[in-house]
């Protein structure tokens, strides 16, 4: 999966979106939440859930 697809999903997590992570994963073209989590972790060093919590704390 190209990194631009993974990076493209991060604004939805940063922007306070309450979208379900599975919905974001499918919208980004991943076949499962697990594959999205692995790719996101490899790219950002955190799972999507942890990333979302971290951003929420900073706001």
Secondary structure, DSSP 8 states (H G I E B T S, - for coil): --HHHHHHHHHHHHTT----HHHHHHHTT-SSHHHHHHHHHHHHSS-HHHHHHHHHHH-
